[in-house]
């Protein structure tokens, strides 16, 4: 198998993992006993939730998707690959360390060490993915299609990231943060799937303009 074929196969596996992981997490959030859109997505993974297992499986599958996507990107996208690798590690950590009920975070709630580790890992994972989008936008050697998808993803994810951060600091846990967080996670998952599809269909083209 050539390197190009191997990267395409890796991208196909990444696409499958994104879909499976996103569906598993969505089922856990929607069907679980959490507070719905007024809470954090991570609340579906709290230990006493009946859907905690599905949530963790989804999170670990999404971490695998990031790692596979990092391996499927062309060599010219080394910075983006490294960032996706960091995102995969942080995502795994967020799925391993469970937050307490309500996933409390400062400055409005008293948080445990586990809450801080989980929250910090989740934030780091999302930030790594967003920075990977920007790294692709700034890498002309990866080709037009990948940069276009990354540009769209970054244009949506950057303002949402800022809005989530400000809402967490100024408003705290509630419907606003919950809806913004879900929107941001949807954008990152959609970007990962779209990028994987581009790599499967066109391969990791290295020539600018293709």
KEKE-3310 file (N, C-alpha, C; in steps of 0.2 Angstrom, whole numbers, plus 5000, padded with zeros to 4 digits):
npx = (5004:5003:5009:5000:4988:4987:4986:4973:4965:4967:4961:4948:4944:4945:4935:4924:4925:4923:4909:4903:4908:4902:4889:4887:4890:4880:4869:4870:4870:4857:4848:4852:4851:4854:4854:4849:4850:4854:4865:4882:4890:4898:4892:4885:4893:4895:4898:4886:4877:4866:4871:4884:4894:4892:4894:4908:4913:4910:4918:4931:4932:4931:4943:4952:4948:4954:4967:4969:4966:4976:4986:4982:4983:4993:5011:5016:5007:5012:5012:4998:4995:5002:4995:4983:4986:4989:4977:4970:4976:4972:4958:4956:4961:4951:4940:4944:4945:4933:4920:4912:4895:4885:4897:4905:4913:4925:4921:4910:4906:4911:4924:4931:4947:4947:4936:4943:4953:4947:4939:4949:4956:4946:4944:4957:4958:4948:4953:4965:4961:4954:4965:4972:4965:4967:4981:4981:4975:4985:4994:4999:5003:4996:4985:4970:4957:4958:4962:4951:4940:4946:4946:4933:4928:4936:4932:4919:4922:4931:4924:4914:4921:4927:4915:4910:4920:4919:4905:4906:4914:4907:4893:4891:4887:4873:4859:4864:4878:4877:4871:4880:4892:4888:4886:4899:4906:4899:4903:4917:4917:4910:4919:4930:4925:4922:4935:4941:4933:4937:4950:4949:4943:4951:4964:4979:4984:4998:5001:5000:4985:4978)
npy = (4994:5011:5027:5037:5030:5023:5034:5039:5028:5029:5041:5038:5029:5038:5047:5038:5036:5049:5050:5039:5042:5055:5052:5043:5051:5061:5053:5049:5062:5067:5056:5054:5057:5070:5089:5094:5106:5116:5113:5107:5097:5087:5083:5071:5061:5059:5049:5042:5043:5034:5033:5035:5026:5025:5038:5040:5030:5036:5048:5043:5037:5048:5054:5045:5047:5060:5057:5048:5057:5066:5058:5056:5068:5077:5077:5090:5097:5097:5105:5106:5092:5089:5097:5091:5079:5083:5087:5075:5068:5076:5075:5062:5062:5070:5061:5051:5057:5060:5072:5080:5080:5090:5096:5107:5123:5136:5154:5154:5143:5130:5120:5103:5095:5085:5090:5102:5097:5089:5099:5108:5099:5097:5110:5112:5102:5106:5119:5115:5108:5119:5127:5119:5120:5133:5132:5124:5133:5142:5135:5133:5123:5112:5112:5118:5113:5108:5119:5127:5121:5121:5135:5139:5131:5137:5150:5149:5143:5151:5163:5157:5150:5161:5167:5156:5156:5169:5169:5159:5165:5176:5174:5160:5143:5137:5140:5148:5146:5132:5130:5137:5130:5117:5121:5124:5112:5105:5111:5108:5094:5093:5099:5090:5079:5083:5087:5074:5068:5075:5071:5058:5058:5065:5063:5066:5079:5089:5099:5116:5125:5114)
npz = (5000:4995:5002:5000:4998:5011:5019:5015:5019:5032:5035:5031:5042:5052:5049:5051:5065:5070:5067:5074:5087:5089:5088:5099:5110:5109:5111:5124:5130:5127:5130:5143:5161:5163:5164:5152:5139:5148:5155:5155:5142:5147:5159:5156:5158:5171:5185:5191:5181:5170:5157:5157:5152:5138:5135:5138:5130:5118:5119:5120:5107:5099:5102:5097:5084:5081:5083:5072:5061:5062:5058:5045:5038:5026:5025:5025:5033:5047:5059:5061:5063:5074:5084:5083:5088:5102:5105:5105:5116:5126:5125:5128:5142:5147:5146:5154:5167:5178:5180:5195:5201:5191:5186:5191:5189:5192:5190:5198:5205:5217:5214:5213:5213:5203:5195:5190:5183:5173:5167:5162:5154:5144:5139:5134:5124:5115:5111:5105:5093:5087:5085:5076:5065:5061:5059:5047:5039:5037:5030:5015:5007:5008:5000:4992:4995:5008:5016:5013:5020:5033:5035:5035:5046:5056:5055:5061:5073:5081:5085:5093:5102:5109:5114:5122:5132:5138:5142:5152:5161:5165:5166:5170:5173:5163:5152:5142:5141:5139:5127:5118:5120:5115:5102:5098:5099:5090:5078:5078:5077:5065:5057:5058:5052:5039:5035:5035:5025:5014:5013:5010:4998:4989:4993:5002:4995:4990:4982:4980:4976:4972)
capx = (5000:5007:5008:4994:4983:4987:4983:4966:4962:4967:4956:4941:4943:4944:4928:4920:4926:4919:4902:4902:4909:4897:4882:4887:4890:4874:4864:4871:4868:4850:4844:4854:4848:4857:4850:4848:4854:4856:4871:4888:4890:4902:4888:4882:4898:4896:4898:4880:4873:4866:4873:4891:4898:4891:4898:4915:4915:4910:4924:4937:4932:4933:4950:4955:4947:4959:4974:4969:4966:4983:4990:4980:4985:4999:5017:5016:5003:5015:5009:4991:4995:5004:4990:4978:4989:4988:4969:4968:4978:4968:4951:4957:4961:4944:4935:4946:4944:4926:4919:4907:4888:4885:4903:4906:4919:4925:4922:4903:4905:4917:4926:4936:4953:4944:4933:4947:4957:4942:4937:4955:4957:4941:4946:4963:4956:4944:4958:4970:4957:4953:4972:4974:4961:4971:4987:4980:4973:4991:4998:4996:5006:4991:4980:4964:4951:4959:4962:4944:4937:4948:4944:4926:4928:4939:4927:4914:4924:4934:4919:4910:4926:4927:4908:4909:4924:4916:4899:4908:4917:4902:4887:4892:4883:4866:4857:4868:4884:4876:4870:4886:4896:4885:4887:4906:4907:4896:4907:4923:4915:4909:4926:4934:4922:4923:4942:4942:4930:4941:4956:4947:4941:4956:4970:4983:4987:5003:5003:4996:4980:4974)
capy = (5000:5017:5031:5040:5025:5022:5040:5039:5023:5032:5046:5034:5027:5044:5049:5033:5037:5055:5049:5035:5046:5060:5049:5040:5057:5064:5049:5050:5069:5068:5051:5053:5061:5077:5095:5096:5112:5121:5110:5105:5090:5082:5080:5065:5056:5058:5042:5040:5043:5028:5033:5037:5022:5027:5045:5038:5027:5042:5053:5040:5036:5055:5055:5041:5051:5066:5054:5046:5063:5068:5053:5056:5074:5077:5079:5098:5100:5094:5108:5104:5085:5089:5100:5086:5074:5086:5087:5068:5066:5080:5072:5055:5064:5072:5056:5047:5060:5062:5078:5078:5081:5097:5098:5114:5127:5143:5157:5154:5136:5127:5114:5099:5094:5082:5095:5107:5093:5087:5105:5110:5095:5098:5116:5111:5098:5110:5124:5112:5107:5125:5130:5115:5123:5139:5129:5122:5139:5145:5130:5133:5117:5106:5112:5123:5110:5107:5125:5130:5118:5124:5142:5139:5129:5142:5156:5148:5140:5156:5167:5153:5149:5167:5167:5151:5158:5175:5167:5155:5169:5182:5171:5154:5137:5139:5139:5151:5142:5125:5131:5139:5124:5112:5123:5124:5105:5103:5114:5105:5088:5094:5100:5084:5074:5086:5086:5067:5066:5078:5067:5051:5059:5068:5061:5072:5083:5093:5105:5122:5126:5108)
capz = (5000:4995:5007:4999:5000:5018:5022:5013:5023:5039:5035:5031:5049:5056:5048:5055:5072:5071:5067:5079:5093:5090:5090:5106:5115:5108:5114:5131:5132:5126:5134:5150:5166:5164:5164:5145:5137:5153:5158:5151:5139:5151:5164:5154:5159:5178:5187:5193:5175:5167:5151:5157:5148:5131:5135:5138:5123:5112:5120:5118:5100:5096:5103:5091:5077:5081:5081:5065:5057:5063:5054:5038:5035:5023:5029:5025:5039:5053:5065:5063:5065:5081:5088:5084:5093:5108:5106:5106:5122:5131:5125:5132:5149:5149:5147:5160:5174:5178:5185:5200:5198:5188:5183:5193:5188:5195:5197:5201:5209:5220:5210:5215:5208:5197:5190:5187:5178:5168:5163:5159:5148:5139:5136:5130:5118:5110:5109:5101:5087:5084:5082:5071:5059:5059:5056:5040:5035:5036:5026:5008:5003:5009:4995:4993:4998:5016:5018:5013:5025:5039:5035:5037:5053:5061:5055:5065:5080:5084:5089:5097:5108:5113:5117:5128:5137:5141:5146:5158:5166:5166:5167:5173:5170:5162:5145:5137:5140:5137:5119:5115:5120:5110:5095:5097:5099:5084:5073:5078:5075:5058:5053:5058:5047:5032:5033:5033:5019:5009:5012:5007:4991:4985:4995:5005:4990:4993:4978:4981:4971:4970)
cpx = (5004:5005:5002:4988:4982:4984:4975:4963:4962:4962:4949:4940:4942:4937:4923:4920:4922:4912:4900:4902:4904:4890:4882:4886:4883:4868:4864:4869:4860:4846:4846:4850:4850:4852:4848:4852:4856:4863:4877:4887:4893:4897:4885:4887:4899:4894:4891:4875:4873:4869:4881:4895:4897:4895:4905:4917:4915:4916:4930:4938:4933:4940:4954:4954:4952:4966:4974:4969:4973:4987:4989:4982:4992:5005:5018:5012:5006:5012:5002:4991:4997:4999:4984:4980:4988:4981:4967:4970:4974:4961:4951:4957:4954:4939:4937:4945:4937:4925:4913:4900:4888:4891:4905:4913:4919:4923:4915:4902:4911:4918:4931:4942:4951:4941:4937:4951:4953:4941:4943:4957:4952:4942:4952:4962:4953:4949:4963:4967:4956:4960:4974:4971:4965:4978:4986:4978:4980:4996:4996:4998:5001:4985:4974:4959:4952:4959:4955:4940:4939:4946:4937:4925:4931:4935:4921:4916:4927:4929:4915:4915:4926:4920:4908:4914:4921:4910:4901:4911:4912:4896:4887:4887:4876:4865:4861:4874:4883:4875:4876:4891:4894:4887:4894:4908:4905:4900:4914:4922:4914:4915:4930:4931:4923:4930:4944:4939:4934:4947:4955:4946:4947:4963:4974:4987:4992:5004:4998:4991:4976:4968)
cpy = (5006:5022:5035:5036:5024:5028:5041:5034:5026:5037:5043:5032:5033:5047:5044:5034:5044:5054:5045:5038:5051:5057:5046:5046:5060:5060:5049:5057:5069:5063:5051:5058:5068:5083:5097:5102:5117:5119:5109:5098:5085:5079:5073:5059:5056:5051:5039:5040:5036:5027:5035:5033:5024:5034:5044:5035:5032:5046:5049:5038:5043:5056:5051:5044:5056:5063:5051:5052:5066:5064:5054:5062:5073:5079:5086:5101:5097:5098:5106:5097:5085:5092:5095:5080:5076:5085:5080:5066:5070:5077:5066:5057:5066:5067:5051:5050:5063:5068:5076:5081:5089:5100:5106:5117:5134:5148:5157:5148:5134:5121:5110:5098:5090:5086:5100:5103:5091:5094:5108:5106:5096:5104:5115:5107:5102:5115:5121:5110:5114:5128:5125:5117:5129:5137:5127:5128:5142:5140:5129:5127:5111:5106:5116:5120:5110:5114:5129:5127:5121:5131:5143:5137:5134:5148:5155:5146:5146:5160:5163:5151:5155:5168:5163:5154:5164:5173:5163:5160:5174:5179:5165:5149:5139:5138:5142:5147:5135:5125:5132:5133:5119:5114:5123:5117:5102:5105:5110:5098:5088:5095:5094:5079:5077:5085:5079:5065:5069:5074:5060:5052:5061:5066:5067:5076:5088:5099:5110:5123:5120:5107)
cpz = (5000:5001:5006:5000:5007:5022:5021:5018:5030:5040:5035:5038:5053:5055:5051:5062:5074:5072:5073:5086:5095:5092:5097:5111:5115:5112:5121:5134:5132:5130:5141:5155:5167:5163:5157:5143:5142:5156:5153:5148:5144:5157:5162:5156:5167:5180:5188:5187:5172:5160:5151:5153:5141:5130:5134:5132:5118:5113:5118:5110:5096:5097:5098:5085:5076:5079:5074:5060:5057:5058:5046:5034:5032:5027:5030:5031:5046:5059:5066:5065:5073:5086:5088:5088:5100:5110:5108:5113:5127:5131:5129:5140:5151:5150:5152:5167:5174:5183:5190:5197:5197:5185:5185:5191:5191:5189:5201:5206:5212:5217:5214:5211:5202:5192:5186:5181:5172:5163:5159:5153:5142:5135:5131:5123:5113:5107:5104:5094:5083:5081:5076:5064:5057:5056:5049:5036:5033:5032:5019:5004:5004:5004:4997:4997:5006:5019:5018:5019:5032:5040:5038:5044:5058:5061:5060:5072:5084:5088:5094:5103:5112:5117:5123:5134:5141:5145:5152:5163:5169:5169:5171:5170:5169:5154:5140:5136:5137:5129:5116:5115:5115:5103:5093:5095:5092:5078:5072:5075:5067:5054:5053:5052:5040:5030:5031:5027:5013:5007:5009:5000:4986:4987:4998:5000:4993:4988:4979:4975:4969:4975)
residu = (UNK:UNK:UNK:UNK:UNK:UNK:UNK:UNK:UNK:UNK:UNK:UNK:UNK:UNK:UNK:UNK:UNK:UNK:UNK:UNK:UNK:UNK:UNK:UNK:UNK:UNK:UNK:UNK:UNK:UNK:UNK:UNK:UNK:UNK:UNK:UNK:UNK:UNK:UNK:UNK:UNK:UNK:UNK:UNK:UNK:UNK:UNK:UNK:UNK:UNK:UNK:UNK:UNK:UNK:UNK:UNK:UNK:UNK:UNK:UNK:UNK:UNK:UNK:UNK:UNK:UNK:UNK:UNK:UNK:UNK:UNK:UNK:UNK:UNK:UNK:UNK:UNK:UNK:UNK:UNK:UNK:UNK:UNK:UNK:UNK:UNK:UNK:UNK:UNK:UNK:UNK:UNK:UNK:UNK:UNK:UNK:UNK:UNK:UNK:UNK:UNK:UNK:UNK:UNK:UNK:UNK:UNK:UNK:UNK:UNK:UNK:UNK:UNK:UNK:UNK:UNK:UNK:UNK:UNK:UNK:UNK:UNK:UNK:UNK:UNK:UNK:UNK:UNK:UNK:UNK:UNK:UNK:UNK:UNK:UNK:UNK:UNK:UNK:UNK:UNK:UNK:UNK:UNK:UNK:UNK:UNK:UNK:UNK:UNK:UNK:UNK:UNK:UNK:UNK:UNK:UNK:UNK:UNK:UNK:UNK:UNK:UNK:UNK:UNK:UNK:UNK:UNK:UNK:UNK:UNK:UNK:UNK:UNK:UNK:UNK:UNK:UNK:UNK:UNK:UNK:UNK:UNK:UNK:UNK:UNK:UNK:UNK:UNK:UNK:UNK:UNK:UNK:UNK:UNK:UNK:UNK:UNK:UNK:UNK:UNK:UNK:UNK:UNK:UNK:UNK:UNK:UNK:UNK:UNK:UNK)
# end
